[in-house]
Amino acid sequence: MSSLQARQAVARLPRPLLNFFKAHPPASSTSWSSKPSADKITQTASTESASPAARPRANPFQPSKNTYTLRFNEPRYSIRRQQDLLKLAQQYQIAHLLPETMKQARIAKALAKSKTLDVEGNKVKTPMRGLVKWKGTKMERTRHERRETIQAKLATARSMLKARKARTKVKHAKARKVR
């Protein structure tokens, strides 16, 4: 892309995206830090000695940590403003130039967590929420097992009753003979 084409493309961008890219010029998507970063004022000497190109840039969409107070500062862009910028960037097909938003990070983490391995080691996604039937109450879940145990006990009870009646008949018959 020549510089003239680049200037024309930039001229078509809406004001909020231009302001964002002026404050945070785009580089590769890997140059943004994925972790909350320390404040620029209070960075340690070890990070200052590293070359600026090697160091990941502070992500304006994520909170930054103050190394003096050990507290987190709010992100420079609120979640609502992050989403507005992301929607605009998607319309102009430049979303890859923006840093990862907080919501995207949460979604990516949840997706990674939801992927499980089956017996053969293949990755299997868990079903979407709402597609799996409701688990039901404990009584509903154990109804089938209870019916089976009751049927088994009834079957044995009938044979036990027959055996008991046969024993009592024999016992009564012996008692009558003795009299």
C-alpha positions, 0 to 999 in steps of 0.5 A: 500500500503506497503512502497516498493510499494509506493517507486516503484510508486514514482520512475515511476513518471516523474521528473516535478511531483517529483519536485512538490511533493518534494516542496509541499508534497501531503496531502488530497485535502481539505488541500489546501486553495481555497482562495488566501493566505497571504505571509508566511513572513507577516502572522498575529499572529492569523494564526501563533498561529493555528496548522499547521494541522488545517491551510489550506496550501497556494495553489501554483497554486493561487496568494498570497496576501502580507499583507504589500502592500496589493498586489497580488503576481503571483502564483508560477506555471504559468497556462501553468505549472499548466496544464502540471502538471495536464496532467501528474498527470492525466496520472498517476492517481494522479490528486486528489493529486494536488491542485485546479488549477486556471482554474478548479476554474473558470470552477467550478464557471461557472458551479455553476452559470449556474445551475438554478432551475426550477419551481418545484425546480429541478436543470436544467442546461442551454443549452450549448453555441451554441445550442440555436438559435441566438436571431435575430434582433429586427425586426425578433423577433417582426415580428409575433406580428407586423403581428398579429396587422396589420391583426387585424387593417386591419380587423377593418379597413374594417368594419370601411370603410363599416360603413363610406361609409354607413354613407356618402351614407346616408348623400349624400342621405339626401343632394340630397333630400333637394335640 
